[in-house]
Amino acid sequence: MEAVTIRQVEPRDFFKMLNDVDWCDLPRERDSIYLLAVTHQAPFSFLAEVDGRPVGVLLGHPAADRSQAYVQQLAITPSYQRQGIGTRLLQRFEQVCREHGIRQIWLLGTAGIYPKRGYRASQDYFDPEIMKYIHEVKKNKVQVKDL
């Protein structure tokens, strides 16, 4: 396996993520606006790289009151999936959240790696209609972890 480096996203990464992370499923125009904001949200977003090429990304941000943080996007390029990169990105995010006094992390995701990392599905995090939309339309569940 090639050496994978995990590092914080920096403002200079905007074009790298916009142009080189084409394996991510977010619409490109929305990405450009979101990525512009996220590149200035360090230390809550991370890139996984091999030889300077992005192979994984975790885009996160804290809530306004800094008691919670949200994982907006966690994606690994298909050829690098199932090699522990997602777990390493999530661990780094959790570490930074703890350092900033954040007490809870939440994300939208299927079972995957989340229960193994201490996340639990939450049915009452949002309004019931929003939860129904998340489950039936987005095919996801709200995953929550207390730190």
DSSP file (Angstrom, degrees, kcal/mol; ACC not computed):
  #  RESIDUE AA STRUCTURE BP1 BP2  ACC     N-H-->O    O-->H-N    N-H-->O    O-->H-N    TCO  KAPPA ALPHA  PHI   PSI    X-CA   Y-CA   Z-CA
    1    1 A M              0   0    0      0, 0.0     3,-0.1     0, 0.0     2,-0.1   0.000 360.0 360.0 360.0 137.5    0.0    0.0    0.0
    2    2 A E        -     0   0    0      1,-0.1     2,-0.3    48,-0.0     0, 0.0  -0.367 360.0 -92.1 -70.1 151.8    1.2    3.5   -0.9
    3    3 A A        -     0   0    0     -2,-0.1     2,-0.5     1,-0.0    48,-0.4  -0.493  41.2-154.8 -68.5 127.7    2.0    5.9    2.0
    4    4 A V        -     0   0    0     -2,-0.3     2,-0.4    46,-0.1    46,-0.2  -0.910   3.2-157.5-107.9 129.5   -1.1    8.0    2.8
    5    5 A T  E     -A   49   0A   0     44,-2.9    44,-2.9    -2,-0.5     2,-0.5  -0.899   1.1-157.6-106.6 133.4   -0.6   11.4    4.4
    6    6 A I  E     +A   48   0A   0     -2,-0.4     2,-0.3    42,-0.2    42,-0.2  -0.946  25.6 157.4-109.1 127.8   -3.5   13.1    6.3
    7    7 A R  E     -A   47   0A   0     40,-2.4    40,-2.9    -2,-0.5     2,-0.1  -0.973  43.6 -89.1-146.3 161.5   -3.3   16.8    6.7
    8    8 A Q  E     -A   46   0A   0     -2,-0.3    38,-0.3    38,-0.2     2,-0.2  -0.398  46.9-107.6 -68.3 145.1   -5.5   19.8    7.3
    9    9 A V        -     0   0    0     36,-2.6    36,-0.2    -2,-0.1    33,-0.1  -0.511  38.7-164.2 -69.5 140.6   -7.1   21.5    4.4
   10   10 A E    >   -     0   0    0     -2,-0.2     3,-2.5    -3,-0.1     4,-0.2  -0.859  34.9-104.0-124.0 160.0   -5.6   24.9    3.6
   11   11 A P  G >  S+     0   0    0      0, 0.0     3,-1.7     0, 0.0     4,-0.2   0.841 119.3  63.2 -53.2 -34.4   -6.9   27.8    1.5
   12   12 A R  G 3  S+     0   0    0      1,-0.3     4,-0.4     2,-0.1     3,-0.3   0.643  91.2  68.9 -66.3 -11.8   -4.4   26.8   -1.2
   13   13 A D  G <> S+     0   0    0     -3,-2.5     4,-2.9     1,-0.2     5,-0.3   0.514  70.2  96.4 -83.6  -5.1   -6.3   23.5   -1.6
   14   14 A F  H <> S+     0   0    0     -3,-1.7     4,-2.5     1,-0.2    -1,-0.2   0.931  89.9  37.0 -52.3 -54.6   -9.4   25.1   -3.0
   15   15 A F  H  > S+     0   0    0     -3,-0.3     4,-2.7    -4,-0.2     5,-0.4   0.845 114.1  56.9 -71.3 -32.2   -8.5   24.4   -6.7
   16   16 A K  H  > S+     0   0    0     -4,-0.4     4,-2.6     2,-0.2     5,-0.4   0.939 113.5  40.2 -61.0 -45.8   -7.0   21.0   -5.9
   17   17 A M  H  X S+     0   0    0     -4,-2.9     4,-1.2     3,-0.2    -2,-0.2   0.903 116.6  49.7 -71.4 -39.9  -10.2   19.9   -4.3
   18   18 A L  H  < S+     0   0    0     -4,-2.5    -2,-0.2    -5,-0.3    -1,-0.2   0.907 125.3  26.5 -64.7 -41.7  -12.4   21.5   -6.9
   19   19 A N  H  < S+     0   0    0     -4,-2.7     3,-0.2    -5,-0.2    -2,-0.2   0.795 127.7  38.6 -94.2 -31.2  -10.5   20.0   -9.9
   20   20 A D  H  < S+     0   0    0     -4,-2.6     2,-0.7    -5,-0.4     3,-0.3   0.592  99.0  71.3-101.6 -11.9   -9.0   16.8   -8.6
   21   21 A V    ><  +     0   0    0     -4,-1.2     3,-1.2    -5,-0.4    -1,-0.2  -0.382  54.0 137.1-100.8  55.4  -11.7   15.4   -6.3
   22   22 A D  T 3   +     0   0    0     -2,-0.7    -1,-0.2     1,-0.2    -2,-0.1   0.526  58.8  71.9 -79.1  -4.9  -14.0   14.5   -9.2
   23   23 A W  T 3  S+     0   0    0     -3,-0.3    -1,-0.2    52,-0.0     2,-0.2   0.463  77.0  99.2 -86.9  -1.8  -14.8   11.2   -7.6
   24   24 A C  S <  S-     0   0    0     -3,-1.2    51,-0.0     1,-0.1    53,-0.0  -0.615  73.0-137.3 -85.6 146.8  -16.9   13.0   -5.0
   25   25 A D        +     0   0    0     -2,-0.2    -1,-0.1     2,-0.1    -3,-0.1   0.342  63.5 112.6 -93.1   8.0  -20.6   13.0   -5.6
   26   26 A L  S    S-     0   0    0      1,-0.1    -2,-0.1     2,-0.1     5,-0.0  -0.554  79.9 -97.4 -78.5 144.8  -21.5   16.6   -4.7
   27   27 A P     >  -     0   0    0      0, 0.0     4,-2.4     0, 0.0     5,-0.1  -0.359  33.8-124.9 -59.8 139.7  -22.7   18.8   -7.5
   28   28 A R  H  > S+     0   0    0      1,-0.2     4,-2.3     2,-0.2     5,-0.1   0.862 104.6  49.9 -60.3 -44.0  -19.8   20.9   -8.8
   29   29 A E  H  > S+     0   0    0      1,-0.2     4,-1.5     2,-0.2    -1,-0.2   0.929 113.4  46.4 -65.2 -43.1  -21.3   24.4   -8.4
   30   30 A R  H  > S+     0   0    0      1,-0.2     4,-2.8     2,-0.2     5,-0.3   0.905 110.3  56.1 -62.8 -40.0  -22.4   23.7   -4.8
   31   31 A D  H  X S+     0   0    0     -4,-2.4     4,-4.1     1,-0.2     5,-0.3   0.922 102.4  54.8 -56.1 -45.4  -18.9   22.3   -4.2
   32   32 A S  H  X S+     0   0    0     -4,-2.3     4,-1.5     1,-0.2    -1,-0.2   0.899 112.7  41.5 -61.8 -40.6  -17.2   25.4   -5.3
   33   33 A I  H  X S+     0   0    0     -4,-1.5     4,-1.6     2,-0.2    -1,-0.2   0.937 119.6  44.1 -70.1 -46.5  -19.1   27.6   -2.9
   34   34 A Y  H  X S+     0   0    0     -4,-2.8     4,-3.0     1,-0.2    -2,-0.2   0.927 112.3  51.8 -65.0 -44.6  -18.9   25.1   -0.1
   35   35 A L  H  X S+     0   0    0     -4,-4.1     4,-2.5    -5,-0.3    -1,-0.2   0.865 104.9  57.0 -62.1 -35.5  -15.2   24.4   -0.7
   36   36 A L  H  < S+     0   0    0     -4,-1.5     4,-0.3    -5,-0.3    -1,-0.2   0.923 112.8  40.9 -60.4 -43.4  -14.4   28.1   -0.6
   37   37 A A  H >< S+     0   0    0     -4,-1.6     3,-1.3     1,-0.2    -2,-0.2   0.919 114.6  52.0 -68.5 -43.8  -15.9   28.3    2.9
   38   38 A V  H >< S+     0   0    0     -4,-3.0     3,-2.3     1,-0.3    -2,-0.2   0.843  98.3  63.2 -66.3 -34.6  -14.4   25.0    4.0
   39   39 A T  T 3< S+     0   0    0     -4,-2.5    -1,-0.3     1,-0.3     3,-0.2   0.686 107.1  46.3 -66.0 -13.8  -10.9   25.9    3.0
   40   40 A H  T <  S+     0   0    0     -3,-1.3    -1,-0.3    -4,-0.3    -2,-0.2   0.230  96.1  77.3-107.0  11.9  -11.1   28.7    5.6
   41   41 A Q  S X  S+     0   0    0     -3,-2.3     3,-1.7    19,-0.1    -2,-0.2   0.270  76.5 174.1-102.5   8.3  -12.6   26.4    8.3
   42   42 A A  T 3   +     0   0    0      1,-0.3     4,-0.1    -3,-0.2   -32,-0.0  -0.245  54.3  41.0 -50.1 141.9   -9.3   24.7    9.3
   43   43 A P  T 3  S+     0   0    0      0, 0.0    -1,-0.3     0, 0.0    53,-0.1  -0.840 109.0  64.1-101.1  27.1   -8.7   22.8   11.5
   44   44 A F  S <  S+     0   0    0     -3,-1.7    16,-0.5    16,-0.2     2,-0.4   0.369  93.2  64.1 -97.3   6.6  -12.0   20.9   10.9
   45   45 A S        -     0   0    0     14,-0.2   -36,-2.6   -36,-0.2     2,-0.3  -0.978  62.2-169.9-132.3 145.5  -11.3   19.6    7.3
   46   46 A F  E     -AB   8  58A   0     12,-3.0    12,-2.5    -2,-0.4     2,-0.4  -0.956  14.1-150.1-138.7 149.6   -8.7   17.2    6.1
   47   47 A L  E     -AB   7  57A   0    -40,-2.9   -40,-2.4    -2,-0.3     2,-0.5  -0.934   9.0-150.8-113.8 141.7   -7.2   15.7    2.9
   48   48 A A  E     -AB   6  56A   0      8,-2.8     7,-3.4    -2,-0.4     8,-1.5  -0.967  27.9-175.1-106.2 127.8   -5.7   12.3    2.5
   49   49 A E  E     -AB   5  54A   0    -44,-2.9   -44,-2.9    -2,-0.5     2,-0.4  -0.924  26.9-163.0-129.2 150.2   -3.0   12.3   -0.1
   50   50 A V  E >  S- B   0  53A   0      3,-2.2     3,-2.1    -2,-0.3   -46,-0.1  -0.987  89.6 -17.4-126.2 118.8   -0.7    9.9   -1.9
   51   51 A D  T 3  S-     0   0    0     -2,-0.4    -1,-0.1   -48,-0.4   -47,-0.1   0.870 129.9 -52.6  52.1  40.5    2.2   11.6   -3.6
   52   52 A G  T 3  S+     0   0    0      1,-0.2    -1,-0.3   -47,-0.0    -4,-0.0   0.414 113.2 120.5  79.6  -2.5    0.4   15.0   -3.4
   53   53 A R  E <   -B   50   0A   0     -3,-2.1    -3,-2.2     1,-0.0     2,-0.3  -0.813  68.4-118.8 -94.2 131.2   -2.8   13.6   -5.0
   54   54 A P  E     +B   49   0A   0      0, 0.0    -5,-0.3     0, 0.0     3,-0.1  -0.540  40.5 162.5 -69.9 129.3   -6.0   13.7   -3.0
   55   55 A V  E     +     0   0A   0     -7,-3.4    22,-2.7     1,-0.4     2,-0.3   0.403  67.1  17.5-121.8  -6.3   -7.4   10.2   -2.4
   56   56 A G  E     -BC  48  76A   0     -8,-1.5    -8,-2.8    20,-0.3    -1,-0.4  -0.980  60.4-167.4-161.7 154.2   -9.8   11.1    0.5
   57   57 A V  E     -BC  47  75A   0     18,-2.5    18,-2.4    -2,-0.3     2,-0.5  -0.993   9.4-169.1-148.7 138.8  -11.4   14.1    2.1
   58   58 A L  E     -BC  46  74A   0    -12,-2.5   -12,-3.0    -2,-0.3     2,-0.6  -0.979  12.1-169.1-125.5 117.2  -13.3   14.9    5.2
   59   59 A L  E     + C   0  73A   0     14,-2.8    13,-2.3    -2,-0.5    14,-1.7  -0.933  21.2 157.5-108.1 117.4  -15.0   18.3    5.2
   60   60 A G  E     - C   0  71A   0     -2,-0.6    11,-0.2   -16,-0.5   -16,-0.2  -0.877  19.7-171.8-135.7 166.1  -16.3   19.3    8.6
   61   61 A H  E     - C   0  70A   0      9,-2.0     9,-2.9    -2,-0.3     2,-0.2  -0.988  24.4-113.1-156.5 153.4  -17.3   22.3   10.6
   62   62 A P  E     - C   0  69A   0      0, 0.0     7,-0.3     0, 0.0     2,-0.1  -0.499  35.4-107.0 -83.7 156.0  -18.2   23.3   14.2
   63   63 A A    >   -     0   0    0      5,-3.2     3,-1.7    -2,-0.2     5,-0.0  -0.372  39.5-101.1 -71.1 162.3  -21.6   24.5   15.2
   64   64 A A  T 3  S+     0   0    0      1,-0.3    -1,-0.1     2,-0.1     0, 0.0   0.854 125.3  46.5 -56.1 -37.4  -21.9   28.2   16.0
   65   65 A D  T 3  S-     0   0    0      1,-0.0    -1,-0.3     3,-0.0    -2,-0.0   0.475 105.8-130.1 -86.9  -0.2  -21.8   27.5   19.8
   66   66 A R  S <  S+     0   0    0     -3,-1.7    -2,-0.1     2,-0.2    37,-0.1   0.672  80.5 109.8  61.8  19.9  -18.8   25.1   19.4
   67   67 A S  S    S+     0   0    0     35,-0.2    36,-2.2     1,-0.1    37,-1.2   0.686  81.6  29.7 -92.1 -20.5  -20.5   22.4   21.4
   68   68 A Q  E     - d   0 104A   0     35,-0.2    -5,-3.2    34,-0.2     2,-0.3  -0.892  64.9-156.8-132.4 160.9  -21.0   20.2   18.3
   69   69 A A  E     -Cd  62 105A   0     35,-2.0    37,-2.1    -2,-0.3     2,-0.4  -0.971   9.8-146.5-137.2 155.2  -19.4   19.5   15.0
   70   70 A Y  E     -Cd  61 106A   0     -9,-2.9    -9,-2.0    -2,-0.3     2,-0.9  -0.969  10.6-139.6-126.6 134.0  -20.7   18.2   11.7
   71   71 A V  E     -Cd  60 107A   0     35,-1.9    37,-0.6    -2,-0.4   -11,-0.3  -0.843  21.7-179.7 -90.5 108.7  -19.1   16.0    9.1
   72   72 A Q  E     +     0   0A   0    -13,-2.3     2,-0.3    -2,-0.9   -12,-0.2   0.890  67.5   5.8 -75.8 -41.7  -20.4   17.5    5.8
   73   73 A Q  E     +C   59   0A   0    -14,-1.7   -14,-2.8     2,-0.0     2,-0.4  -0.987  52.2 176.7-149.0 132.3  -18.5   15.1    3.5
   74   74 A L  E     +C   58   0A   0     -2,-0.3     2,-0.4   -16,-0.2   -16,-0.2  -0.931  25.7 158.2-133.0 110.6  -16.4   12.0    4.0
   75   75 A A  E     -C   57   0A   0    -18,-2.4   -18,-2.5    -2,-0.4     2,-0.4  -0.994  23.5-166.7-140.3 141.3  -15.3   10.5    0.7
   76   76 A I  E     -C   56   0A   0     -2,-0.4   -20,-0.3   -20,-0.2     5,-0.1  -0.987  36.4-106.6-125.4 134.8  -12.6    8.2   -0.4
   77   77 A T    >   -     0   0    0    -22,-2.7     3,-2.4    -2,-0.4     4,-0.4  -0.350  38.0-114.0 -58.6 140.8  -11.7    7.6   -4.1
   78   78 A P  G >  S+     0   0    0      0, 0.0     3,-1.3     0, 0.0    -1,-0.1   0.821 113.0  56.4 -51.5 -40.2  -12.9    4.1   -5.1
   79   79 A S  G 3  S+     0   0    0      1,-0.3    -2,-0.1     3,-0.0   -24,-0.0   0.618 111.8  44.5 -71.1  -8.9   -9.4    2.6   -5.6
   80   80 A Y  G X  S+     0   0    0     -3,-2.4     3,-0.6   -25,-0.2     5,-0.4   0.312  86.2 118.8-114.0   5.9   -8.4    3.6   -2.1
   81   81 A Q  T <   +     0   0    0     -3,-1.3   -25,-0.0    -4,-0.4    -4,-0.0  -0.338  68.1  29.2 -71.2 156.6  -11.5    2.5   -0.2
   82   82 A R  T 3  S+     0   0    0      1,-0.1    -1,-0.2    -2,-0.0    -3,-0.0   0.789  90.4 103.2  64.6  31.7  -11.4   -0.3    2.4
   83   83 A Q  S <  S-     0   0    0     -3,-0.6    -2,-0.1   -82,-0.0    -1,-0.1   0.206  99.9 -99.7-123.0  11.7   -7.8    0.6    3.4
   84   84 A G  S  > S+     0   0    0      3,-0.0     4,-2.1     4,-0.0     5,-0.1   0.513  88.1 122.0  86.6   4.8   -8.5    2.5    6.6
   85   85 A I  H  > S+     0   0    0     -5,-0.4     4,-2.5     2,-0.2     5,-0.2   0.920  74.4  49.9 -68.8 -43.0   -8.3    6.0    5.1
   86   86 A G  H  > S+     0   0    0      1,-0.2     4,-2.4     2,-0.2    -1,-0.2   0.906 111.2  50.1 -60.5 -41.5  -11.8    7.0    6.1
   87   87 A T  H  > S+     0   0    0      2,-0.2     4,-2.6     1,-0.2    -1,-0.2   0.914 110.6  49.4 -62.6 -43.4  -11.2    5.8    9.6
   88   88 A R  H  X S+     0   0    0     -4,-2.1     4,-2.1     2,-0.2    -2,-0.2   0.901 111.3  49.0 -64.6 -40.6   -7.9    7.8    9.8
   89   89 A L  H  X S+     0   0    0     -4,-2.5     4,-2.2     2,-0.2    -2,-0.2   0.926 113.0  47.6 -62.7 -44.4   -9.7   10.9    8.6
   90   90 A L  H  X S+     0   0    0     -4,-2.4     4,-2.6     1,-0.2    -2,-0.2   0.901 110.3  51.9 -65.3 -41.3  -12.5   10.5   11.1
   91   91 A Q  H  X S+     0   0    0     -4,-2.6     4,-2.4     2,-0.2    -1,-0.2   0.908 110.1  49.2 -60.7 -42.3  -10.0    9.9   13.9
   92   92 A R  H  X S+     0   0    0     -4,-2.1     4,-2.2     2,-0.2    -2,-0.2   0.916 111.2  49.5 -64.3 -43.0   -8.2   13.1   13.1
   93   93 A F  H  X S+     0   0    0     -4,-2.2     4,-2.4     1,-0.2    -2,-0.2   0.922 111.2  49.2 -60.3 -45.9  -11.4   15.0   13.0
   94   94 A E  H  X S+     0   0    0     -4,-2.6     4,-2.5     1,-0.2    -2,-0.2   0.900 109.2  53.0 -61.6 -41.8  -12.5   13.6   16.4
   95   95 A Q  H  X S+     0   0    0     -4,-2.4     4,-2.3     1,-0.2    -1,-0.2   0.935 110.9  45.9 -59.6 -47.8   -9.1   14.5   17.9
   96   96 A V  H  X S+     0   0    0     -4,-2.2     4,-1.4     1,-0.2    -1,-0.2   0.890 110.5  54.2 -64.4 -39.3   -9.3   18.1   16.7
   97   97 A C  H  <>S+     0   0    0     -4,-2.4     5,-2.6     1,-0.2     3,-0.4   0.933 108.8  48.2 -60.4 -45.5  -12.9   18.3   18.0
   98   98 A R  H ><5S+     0   0    0     -4,-2.5     3,-1.8     1,-0.2    -2,-0.2   0.925 108.4  54.4 -59.6 -44.4  -11.8   17.2   21.4
   99   99 A E  H 3<5S+     0   0    0     -4,-2.3    -1,-0.2     1,-0.3    -2,-0.2   0.786 109.5  48.6 -60.9 -27.3   -9.0   19.7   21.4
  100  100 A H  T 3<5S-     0   0    0     -4,-1.4    -1,-0.3    -3,-0.4    -2,-0.2   0.262 119.4-108.6 -97.3  10.3  -11.5   22.5   20.7
  101  101 A G  T < 5 +     0   0    0     -3,-1.8     2,-0.3     1,-0.2    -3,-0.2   0.657  61.5 158.9  75.3  16.0  -13.9   21.4   23.5
  102  102 A I      < -     0   0    0     -5,-2.6    -1,-0.2    -6,-0.2   -34,-0.2  -0.562  23.1-168.5 -74.3 135.0  -16.6   20.0   21.1
  103  103 A R        +     0   0    0    -36,-2.2    44,-2.8    -2,-0.3     2,-0.3   0.587  63.1  31.0-103.9 -13.7  -18.7   17.5   23.0
  104  104 A Q  E     -dE  68 146A   0    -37,-1.2   -35,-2.0    42,-0.2     2,-0.4  -0.994  55.8-162.6-151.0 140.9  -20.7   15.9   20.1
  105  105 A I  E     -dE  69 145A   0     40,-2.7    40,-2.7    -2,-0.3     2,-0.3  -0.949  13.4-177.8-118.3 140.4  -20.2   15.0   16.5
  106  106 A W  E     +dE  70 144A   0    -37,-2.1   -35,-1.9    -2,-0.4     2,-0.3  -0.979   7.0 161.2-137.2 155.7  -23.0   14.2   14.0
  107  107 A L  E     -dE  71 143A   0     36,-2.0    36,-3.1    -2,-0.3     2,-0.5  -0.958  38.5-109.0-157.6 167.0  -23.1   13.2   10.4
  108  108 A L  E     + E   0 142A   0    -37,-0.6     2,-0.3    -2,-0.3    34,-0.2  -0.939  59.2 123.5-105.3 128.0  -25.3   11.6    7.8
  109  109 A G  E     - E   0 141A   0     32,-2.6    32,-1.2    -2,-0.5    -2,-0.1  -0.980  56.7-101.6-173.0 161.9  -24.3    8.1    6.8
  110  110 A T        -     0   0    0     -2,-0.3     4,-0.4    30,-0.2     3,-0.1  -0.244  59.4 -83.0 -80.9-179.7  -25.1    4.5    6.5
  111  111 A A  S >  S+     0   0    0      1,-0.1     3,-1.3     2,-0.1    -1,-0.0   0.947  87.4 121.6 -54.2 -58.9  -23.9    2.0    9.0
  112  112 A G  T 3  S-     0   0    0      1,-0.3     4,-0.3     2,-0.2    -1,-0.1   0.091  90.4 -20.8  36.1-129.3  -20.4    1.5    7.4
  113  113 A I  T 3> S+     0   0    0      1,-0.2     4,-0.9     2,-0.1    -1,-0.3   0.556 116.1  90.6 -84.6  -9.6  -17.5    2.3    9.8
  114  114 A Y  T X4>S+     0   0    0     -3,-1.3     5,-2.5    -4,-0.4     3,-1.0   0.899  82.7  47.5 -66.7 -46.9  -19.5    4.5   12.1
  115  115 A P  G >45S+     0   0    0      0, 0.0     3,-1.6     0, 0.0    -1,-0.2   0.884 109.8  56.0 -60.5 -34.8  -20.7    2.0   14.8
  116  116 A K  G 345S+     0   0    0     -4,-0.3    -2,-0.2     1,-0.3    -3,-0.1   0.754 107.3  50.4 -65.6 -22.7  -17.2    0.6   15.0
  117  117 A R  G <<5S-     0   0    0     -3,-1.0    -1,-0.3    -4,-0.9    -3,-0.1   0.270 129.8 -93.8 -99.1   9.4  -16.0    4.1   15.8
  118  118 A G  T < 5S+     0   0    0     -3,-1.6    28,-0.3     1,-0.3     2,-0.3   0.587  79.0 138.9  92.8  10.5  -18.6    4.7   18.6
  119  119 A Y      < -     0   0    0     -5,-2.5     2,-0.4    -6,-0.2    -1,-0.3  -0.623  33.2-161.1 -87.0 149.0  -21.3    6.4   16.5
  120  120 A R  E     -F  144   0A   0     24,-2.6    24,-2.7    -2,-0.3     2,-0.2  -0.970  24.2-108.6-129.3 146.2  -25.0    5.5   17.1
  121  121 A A  E     -F  143   0A   0     -2,-0.4     2,-0.5    22,-0.2    22,-0.2  -0.515  33.6-156.8 -70.0 138.2  -28.0    6.0   14.9
  122  122 A S  E     -F  142   0A   0     20,-2.6    20,-0.5    -2,-0.2     3,-0.3  -0.979  18.5-176.7-122.8 125.7  -30.3    8.7   16.2
  123  123 A Q  S    S+     0   0    0     -2,-0.5     3,-0.1     1,-0.2    -1,-0.1   0.571  83.6  48.1 -92.9 -11.5  -33.9    8.9   15.3
  124  124 A D  S    S+     0   0    0      1,-0.1    -1,-0.2    18,-0.1    -2,-0.0   0.123  74.4 102.9-119.6  22.5  -34.7   12.0   17.2
  125  125 A Y  S    S+     0   0    0     -3,-0.3     2,-0.2     2,-0.1    -1,-0.1   0.887  89.7  22.1 -73.4 -37.6  -32.0   14.4   16.2
  126  126 A F  S    S-     0   0    0      1,-0.2    16,-0.0    -4,-0.2     5,-0.0  -0.663 105.4 -65.2-118.8 174.9  -34.2   16.4   13.8
  127  127 A D     >  -     0   0    0     -2,-0.2     4,-2.5     1,-0.1     3,-0.4  -0.295  54.3-112.0 -53.4 143.8  -37.8   17.0   13.2
  128  128 A P  H  > S+     0   0    0      0, 0.0     4,-2.2     0, 0.0     5,-0.1   0.841 116.8  52.8 -55.2 -36.6  -39.7   13.7   12.3
  129  129 A E  H  > S+     0   0    0      2,-0.2     4,-2.0     1,-0.2     5,-0.1   0.894 110.7  46.6 -67.4 -38.3  -40.4   15.0    8.7
  130  130 A I  H  > S+     0   0    0     -3,-0.4     4,-2.8     2,-0.2    -1,-0.2   0.905 111.2  52.2 -68.5 -40.5  -36.7   15.8    8.1
  131  131 A M  H  X S+     0   0    0     -4,-2.5     4,-2.5     1,-0.2     5,-0.2   0.901 108.3  51.4 -61.0 -40.4  -35.7   12.4    9.6
  132  132 A K  H  X S+     0   0    0     -4,-2.2     4,-3.3    -5,-0.2     5,-0.5   0.926 110.7  48.3 -62.3 -44.7  -38.1   10.7    7.2
  133  133 A Y  H  X>S+     0   0    0     -4,-2.0     4,-2.0     2,-0.2     5,-1.9   0.929 111.5  49.7 -60.3 -46.8  -36.6   12.6    4.3
  134  134 A I  H  <5S+     0   0    0     -4,-2.8     6,-2.4     3,-0.2    -2,-0.2   0.917 118.8  38.8 -59.3 -43.8  -33.0   11.7    5.4
  135  135 A H  H  <5S+     0   0    0     -4,-2.5     4,-0.3     4,-0.2    -2,-0.2   0.948 126.5  31.1 -74.6 -49.5  -34.0    8.0    5.7
  136  136 A E  H  <5S+     0   0    0     -4,-3.3    -3,-0.2    -5,-0.2    -2,-0.2   0.882 131.6  26.8 -82.7 -39.3  -36.2    7.5    2.7
  137  137 A V  T  <5S+     0   0    0     -4,-2.0    -3,-0.2    -5,-0.5    -4,-0.1   0.917 130.9  34.3 -91.0 -50.1  -34.9   10.0    0.1
  138  138 A K  S   <S-     0   0    0     -5,-1.9    -3,-0.2     2,-0.1    -4,-0.1   0.635  94.9-137.4 -81.2 -13.7  -31.2   10.3    1.1
  139  139 A K        +     0   0    0     -6,-0.4     2,-0.2    -4,-0.3    -4,-0.2   0.851  64.4 114.1  59.1  36.8  -31.0    6.7    2.2
  140  140 A N        -     0   0    0     -6,-2.4     2,-0.3   -30,-0.1    -1,-0.2  -0.752  56.2-140.0-127.3 173.6  -29.0    7.7    5.3
  141  141 A K  E     -E  109   0A   0    -32,-1.2   -32,-2.6    -2,-0.2     2,-0.5  -0.960  29.6-106.7-131.2 151.9  -29.3    7.8    9.0
  142  142 A V  E     -EF 108 122A   0    -20,-0.5   -20,-2.6    -2,-0.3     2,-0.4  -0.708  37.1-161.7 -77.0 125.0  -28.2   10.5   11.4
  143  143 A Q  E     -EF 107 121A   0    -36,-3.1   -36,-2.0    -2,-0.5     2,-0.4  -0.936   8.3-172.0-111.4 131.7  -25.1    9.1   13.2
  144  144 A V  E     -EF 106 120A   0    -24,-2.7   -24,-2.6    -2,-0.4     2,-0.4  -0.951   9.8-173.1-128.0 142.6  -24.1   10.8   16.5
  145  145 A K  E     -E  105   0A   0    -40,-2.7   -40,-2.7    -2,-0.4     2,-0.4  -0.989  15.3-145.9-135.9 128.3  -21.0   10.4   18.8
  146  146 A D  E      E  104   0A   0     -2,-0.4   -42,-0.2   -28,-0.3   -43,-0.1  -0.772 360.0 360.0 -88.3 134.5  -20.6   11.9   22.2
  147  147 A L              0   0    0    -44,-2.8   -43,-0.2    -2,-0.4    -1,-0.1   0.422 360.0 360.0 -97.8 360.0  -17.0   12.8   22.9
